[in-house]
Amino acid sequence: MRMSHHVPIKLLCAFAVIAVVSLFGAAADELYQKILATSGLHEKEALGRRLGEMNTPDARTALLTLMNESSYWNRLAAVAGLSYYRDARTVRLLAEKLADDFMIDDAILPIAQKYPDVYAPELISVYRSMSDAGKRRGLIGHIASLRTPVSSNFITSVVQDASDTNRAEALRELIKYYPAEIGTARALVNDASLGDTALSILLKNGTSNDIPSFLAAFSDRARSSAAKILACQAVMRWGDDALKARIIGAAITSPDNTLVGGALLCVKGYTNASLYPSLSRIVRIGETSGIRLLSAEVLSDYDTPETWPLLITSLKEEYSEVRTPLALDVFVSAITLGITSIFDKISASASRSEFNARKERINAALRRKTGENLSGYRAWREWAVLRGMTVDGANMLQMLWSADPELRGKALAAAIRFLGYADRDAFVRSLQKKPNDETEMRTALAAALEKRGVLTDEK
C-alpha cells in the first residue's frame, strides 16, 4: 500500500523536534525552546545568557540559530548568549549584525566596547567589505567609540581618503572620541570637502584662538553660506562688541538671504545701535516674509519706542512655504556634512508653526513694552497711529481724512489729545479763527500736527 504524500502536521513537528534535539543536545534544546515560547524580552535575554554560560558547541549552535529568527526579541536573546563567546566566527557575526541589524545593534555595541581590541579589527574589516554607504556610515561611530589605537588610526585614514564618502562623518567621530585630535580639524578648515565640517567642529570644541579661521571663511566669497553662518556664531560666541557689530552687520546686509536668516538667528538677544538701521530696513523691505519677521523679532530686544511701528508692521506678515534655492542648498549641505546647531534653528524657523509662534512673541513683546492688551496688526496699527506714530506709511494726518467717519472721529479726538489740549473747545480757543465746519476743523488740526512733526519719514 502506497503512503500518502500528505504528511500529517503533527508528524512534521515531531521530526522537527527530533532534528533540533539531535542538533543542539537536550539541555541546550530545552533552553532554546523556552526562549521561543517565552513572551517577555527580559526572560528571553536571561535564558539566552544561560545558554551562553553553558559554553558548549550545542549551546553555541542554538544561539546562532536564534540569530536568524525573524523576531528581534529572539535575536536579542541570541546576542545576550553570544556575548560569552569571542571566537572568530562569533565576533565576525556580531560585527556584521552591528552594521546590518538596527534592531539589535544597541545590544551588540556594549559587547564590542567591552572587548575593543577583539572587535576593532573585525569591524574595520566589515567596513571595508561593505558596499552600502549608509551602513558603512553607521559603522564609523561604532568603530571610533572603541577608543583603541587601531580604531583611531582607521578613522584618521578615512578622513584622509578623498575617495571615501564618509570623510565628514569620520572627522566628527574622530574629534568626538579623540578630542586631542582637534588639530586635524584645524588643518582642514580650508579643505574643499571638509572645510565646513571642520568649522562646525571648531565652533563646538575649539577656543577663541580659532576666530581667525572663521573670519577668513566669512571673507572668502567662494565659501558656502553654511561656513559664513558658522562664522557668525563664532563671532557671537568669542568676539568683542566691535567685531560682532562688524560681522553681523555685513551678514545681514548680504544679498544671500540664507546668510541673512542665519545671522538674524545668531544675533537674537544681542542689541547694538549700529545694527538698528539695517534691521529696520529688513523689516520693511526684506525679500521674504520669513526674513522680515526674523528681523522684527531681533528688534523686539531693543528697548526703545522707535521699534514699535516696525514690530506692528511685522504682524501683517503671512506665511509662505516657498523656499529659496539658497536656503535649500544650505539645508542639504548642513545635512550632508552633519552640521547642526544653528541649522536646526534655521530649519525650524521655516515651519508654519514657528512662523506663527514668532508673530505671537512679537505681539507679546509689544504688550510688555506698551502696557496695552491688544492683538493683531489692525488693532496695533490703529493704536499706534492714534498716538502720533507712522505705521506702513499711515499716520494721524491721513486718518483725519479717512473715508470711514468713525476713524475720522477717533483721529480728531486723538489729535486734540496729542497736541496737548484738554478737549475740542480748548483747541478751538487756541485758533485765531473759529472753524466753520468739520472740514476746517480737521484742516486746522492737520496744520498743527504737521507743525508738531507728526508727518515724518519712515526709516
C-alpha positions in Angstrom: 0.0 0.0 0.0 1.5 3.4 -1.1 1.9 6.1 1.6 0.1 9.4 1.2 2.2 12.4 0.1 0.3 14.5 2.7 2.4 14.0 5.8 0.3 15.0 9.0 1.4 18.3 10.6 1.9 16.6 13.9 4.4 14.2 12.4 6.3 17.0 10.8 6.5 18.8 14.1 7.8 15.6 15.7 10.5 15.3 13.1 11.5 18.9 13.7 11.8 18.4 17.4 13.9 15.3 16.9 16.1 17.3 14.5 16.6 20.1 16.9 17.4 17.8 19.8 20.0 15.9 17.8 21.4 19.2 16.6 21.7 21.0 19.9 21.6 18.4 22.6 18.9 18.0 25.2 19.9 20.7 27.7 20.6 23.4 25.0 17.4 22.5 23.2 15.4 22.9 26.4 16.6 26.4 26.8 16.2 27.1 23.1 12.6 26.0 23.2 11.9 28.1 26.3 13.3 31.2 24.5 10.9 30.6 21.6 8.0 30.0 24.0 8.6 32.9 26.4 6.8 36.2 25.7 8.9 38.5 27.8 12.0 40.2 26.5 13.9 40.2 29.8 13.1 36.5 30.3 14.3 35.7 26.8 17.6 37.5 27.4 18.1 35.8 30.7 17.6 32.4 29.0 20.0 33.5 26.3 22.6 34.2 28.9 22.1 30.8 30.4 22.7 29.3 27.0 25.9 31.3 26.7 27.1 30.3 30.1 26.8 26.6 29.1 29.8 27.3 26.8 29.2 24.1 24.7 29.0 23.5 21.0 25.3 22.7 21.3 24.6 25.9 23.1 26.5 27.9 20.6 24.7 26.3 17.7 21.4 27.1 19.4 22.4 30.7 19.8 23.5 31.0 16.2 20.2 29.6 15.1 18.3 32.1 17.2 20.2 34.9 15.5 18.3 34.0 12.3 14.9 34.3 14.0 12.5 36.9 12.5 11.6 38.2 16.0 14.2 40.6 17.1 13.5 39.8 20.7 14.8 36.3 19.9 17.8 37.8 18.2 18.4 39.9 21.3 18.4 36.7 23.4 21.0 35.3 21.0 23.2 38.4 21.4 22.9 38.0 25.2 24.2 34.5 24.9 26.8 35.1 22.2 28.4 37.8 24.4 30.2 34.9 26.2 32.0 33.8 23.0 34.9 35.5 21.5 35.9 33.0 18.8 36.5 34.4 15.3 33.2 33.2 13.9 31.1 34.8 16.7 32.9 38.0 16.6 32.6 38.3 12.9 28.8 37.6 13.1 28.2 40.2 15.8 30.3 42.7 13.9 28.2 42.2 10.7 25.0 42.4 12.7 26.2 45.6 14.3 26.4 47.1 10.9 23.4 45.5 9.4 20.7 44.9 12.0 19.5 48.2 13.5 17.0 46.3 15.8 19.8 44.7 17.8 22.9 46.9 17.2 22.4 48.7 20.6 22.8 45.4 22.3 25.9 44.4 20.4 27.8 47.7 20.7 28.4 47.4 24.5 29.9 43.9 23.9 32.3 45.4 21.3 33.2 48.2 23.6 33.9 45.8 26.4 36.4 43.9 24.2 37.6 46.7 21.9 40.9 45.0 20.9 39.0 42.0 19.7 36.2 43.8 17.8 38.1 46.8 16.3 39.9 44.8 13.6 36.8 42.9 12.8 34.6 46.0 12.5 37.2 47.6 10.3 37.2 44.5 8.1 33.4 44.6 7.8 33.5 48.3 6.9 36.0 47.7 4.1 33.9 44.8 2.8 30.6 46.6 2.7 29.2 48.4 -0.3 26.2 50.1 1.3 27.3 53.7 2.0 24.6 54.2 4.7 25.6 51.1 6.7 29.3 52.0 6.3 28.5 55.4 7.7 26.8 53.9 10.7 29.9 51.8 11.5 32.2 54.9 11.6 30.8 55.9 15.0 30.9 52.4 16.4 34.5 51.9 15.4 35.5 55.3 16.8 33.7 54.5 20.1 36.1 51.6 20.8 38.8 54.2 21.6 41.8 52.0 20.6 44.9 53.0 18.6 43.7 50.7 15.8 40.3 52.3 15.6 41.8 55.8 15.9 44.2 55.2 13.1 41.5 53.7 10.9 39.1 56.7 11.5 42.0 59.0 10.6 42.7 57.1 7.4 39.0 57.5 6.4 39.3 61.3 6.9 42.4 61.4 4.7 40.9 59.2 2.0 39.5 61.6 -0.6 37.6 58.7 -2.3 35.6 57.8 0.9 32.2 59.3 1.1 32.2 59.2 4.9 35.0 61.6 5.5 32.9 64.2 7.2 31.3 61.6 9.5 34.8 60.2 10.3 36.1 63.7 11.2 33.2 64.4 13.5 33.6 61.0 15.2 37.4 61.3 15.5 37.1 64.6 17.4 34.2 63.2 19.5 36.1 60.2 20.8 39.6 61.5 20.5 39.4 65.2 21.4 43.2 65.5 21.4 43.0 65.2 17.6 41.3 68.7 17.3 44.4 69.7 15.3 43.1 67.5 12.5 40.0 69.7 12.2 42.1 72.9 12.3 44.2 71.6 9.5 41.1 71.1 7.3 39.2 74.4 7.7 40.1 75.2 4.1 39.6 71.8 2.6 37.1 71.9 -0.3 35.1 68.9 1.0 35.6 69.1 4.8 36.1 72.8 5.5 32.5 73.4 6.7 32.5 70.3 8.9 35.9 71.4 10.4 34.5 74.8 11.2 31.4 73.3 12.9 33.7 71.1 15.0 35.9 74.1 16.0 32.7 76.0 16.9 31.8 73.3 19.3 35.2 72.1 20.5 37.6 75.0 19.7 38.6 78.2 21.5 38.7 81.9 20.9 42.1 81.3 19.2 40.1 79.8 16.3 38.4 83.1 15.5 40.9 83.9 12.6 39.8 80.7 10.8 36.1 81.8 10.9 36.9 85.3 9.8 38.8 84.0 6.9 35.9 81.8 5.9 33.5 84.7 6.2 35.6 86.9 4.0 36.1 84.3 1.3 33.5 84.8 -1.4 33.8 81.2 -2.5 32.8 79.8 0.8 29.3 78.5 1.4 26.5 80.1 3.3 26.9 77.4 5.9 30.5 78.4 6.6 29.6 82.1 6.9 26.8 81.4 9.3 29.2 79.3 11.4 31.5 82.3 11.4 28.6 84.5 12.7 28.1 82.0 15.5 31.8 82.0 16.4 31.9 85.8 16.5 28.9 85.9 18.7 30.5 83.4 21.0 34.0 84.7 21.2 34.2 88.2 19.6 34.1 91.6 21.2 31.3 94.1 20.7 33.1 95.8 17.8 33.7 92.5 15.9 30.1 91.3 16.5 28.7 94.6 15.1 31.1 94.4 12.0 30.5 90.8 11.1 26.8 90.7 11.8 26.3 94.0 10.1 28.0 92.6 7.0 25.9 89.4 7.2 22.5 91.0 7.4 23.2 93.3 4.5 24.3 90.5 2.3 22.3 89.6 -0.8 22.4 86.0 0.4 19.1 85.5 2.2 20.2 82.3 3.8 23.1 84.1 5.4 20.8 86.9 6.4 18.4 84.5 8.1 21.2 82.6 9.8 22.8 85.8 11.1 19.5 87.1 12.5 19.1 83.8 14.4 22.6 84.2 15.7 22.1 87.7 16.9 18.8 87.2 18.8 19.2 88.7 22.3 22.1 91.0 21.2 21.5 94.7 20.7 23.8 97.2 19.1 22.8 100.6 17.9 24.9 100.3 14.7 22.7 97.3 13.6 19.4 99.1 14.1 19.2 100.8 10.6 19.8 97.6 8.8 17.4 95.6 10.9 14.6 98.2 10.4 15.3 98.2 6.7 14.9 94.4 6.6 11.6 94.6 8.5 10.3 97.0 5.8 11.8 95.7 2.6 13.3 92.3 3.3 13.0 89.9 0.4 10.8 87.2 2.2 8.2 87.3 4.9 10.3 84.9 7.0 13.3 87.2 6.8 11.3 90.3 7.7 9.7 88.6 10.7 13.1 87.3 11.9 14.4 90.9 11.8 11.4 92.2 13.7 11.9 89.6 16.5 15.5 90.8 16.8 14.3 94.4 17.0 12.0 93.4 19.8 15.0 93.2 22.1 15.7 96.9 21.6 14.3 98.9 24.4 13.0 101.9 22.5 9.6 103.1 21.3 11.1 103.7 17.9 10.8 99.9 17.3 7.1 99.8 18.0 5.9 100.8 14.5 8.2 98.2 13.0 7.1 95.5 15.3 3.5 96.3 14.4 4.3 96.2 10.7 5.7 92.7 11.1 2.4 91.4 12.4 0.8 91.6 9.0 3.2 89.1 7.5 1.8 85.9 6.0 3.5 82.5 6.0 4.9 81.3 2.7 6.0 77.8 2.0 8.3 78.9 -0.8 11.9 78.2 0.0 14.7 80.0 -1.9 17.3 77.9 -3.8 20.0 79.3 -1.5 18.1 78.1 1.6 17.6 74.6 0.1 21.2 74.4 -0.8 22.4 75.2 2.7 20.0 72.8 4.3 21.2 70.0 2.0 24.8 71.0 2.8 24.2 71.0 6.5 22.5 67.6 6.5 25.3 66.1 4.3 28.1 67.5 6.4 26.3 66.7 9.7 26.3 70.4 10.7 23.6 71.1 13.2 23.2 73.8 15.9 22.1 77.0 14.1 20.9 75.0 11.1 18.4 73.2 13.2 17.0 76.6 14.2 17.0 77.7 10.5 15.1 74.6 9.5 12.6 75.1 12.4 12.2 78.8 11.6 10.9 77.9 8.1 7.9 76.0 9.5 4.5 77.5 9.7 4.2 76.7 13.4 7.4 78.6 14.2 6.4 81.5 11.9 3.2 81.9 13.8 4.9 81.5 17.2 7.3 84.2 16.2 4.4 86.6 15.5 2.9 85.7 18.9 6.2 86.5 20.6 6.4 89.9 18.8 2.8 90.6 19.8 3.7 89.7 23.4 6.7 92.0 23.3 4.5 94.9 22.2 2.2 94.2 25.1 5.1 94.3 27.6 6.6 97.4 26.1 3.3 99.4 25.8 1.2 98.0 28.6 -1.6 97.6 26.1 -3.5 94.3 25.9 -4.0 94.3 22.1 -3.6 91.6 19.5 -3.1 91.6 15.7 -1.9 94.0 13.1 -5.1 96.1 12.7 -5.6 96.8 16.4 -2.0 97.7 17.0 -1.7 99.9 13.9 -4.8 101.9 14.9 -3.5 102.3 18.4 -0.1 103.5 17.2 -1.4 105.9 14.6 -3.8 107.5 17.1 -0.7 108.2 19.2 1.2 110.0 16.6 3.3 107.1 15.1 3.6 106.3 11.5 3.0 102.7 10.6 3.3 101.4 7.0 3.0 105.0 5.7 -0.2 105.7 7.7 -0.3 108.4 10.3 -2.8 110.6 12.2 -3.0 113.1 9.4 -4.2 110.6 6.9 -6.7 109.2 9.4 -8.2 112.7 9.8 -9.2 112.4 6.1 -10.3 108.7 6.2 -13.4 107.7 4.3 -14.6 106.0 7.5 -16.4 108.6 9.6 -15.7 106.5 12.8 -12.0 106.6 12.1 -12.2 110.4 11.4 -13.8 110.9 14.7 -11.2 108.8 16.5 -8.4 110.7 14.7 -9.9 114.1 15.6 -10.1 113.3 19.3 -6.7 111.7 19.3 -5.1 114.7 17.5 -6.5 117.1 20.1 -5.1 115.0 22.9 -1.7 114.6 21.1 -1.4 118.3 20.7 -1.9 118.7 24.5 -5.4 120.2 24.6 -8.0 119.1 27.2 -10.8 119.0 24.7 -12.2 120.3 21.4 -13.1 123.7 22.8 -9.7 124.2 24.2 -8.2 123.6 20.8 -10.7 125.9 19.1 -9.9 128.7 21.6 -6.2 128.5 20.6 -7.0 129.3 17.0 -7.2 132.8 15.6 -10.3 132.0 13.6 -13.0 129.5 14.7 -13.6 126.7 12.2 -16.9 127.0 10.3 -17.3 123.2 9.9 -15.6 119.8 10.4 -13.5 120.2 7.3 -12.0 123.4 8.6 -11.6 121.8 12.0 -9.6 118.9 10.5 -7.6 121.3 8.4 -6.6 123.3 11.4 -5.7 120.1 13.3 -3.6 118.8 10.3 -1.7 122.0 10.2 -0.9 121.9 13.9 0.1 118.2 13.7 2.4 118.8 10.8 4.0 121.7 12.6 4.4 119.4 15.6 6.3 116.9 13.5 3.8 114.1 13.0 4.5 113.9 9.3 7.8 112.1 9.5 9.6 109.8 7.1 9.8 106.1 7.9 13.3 104.9 8.4 
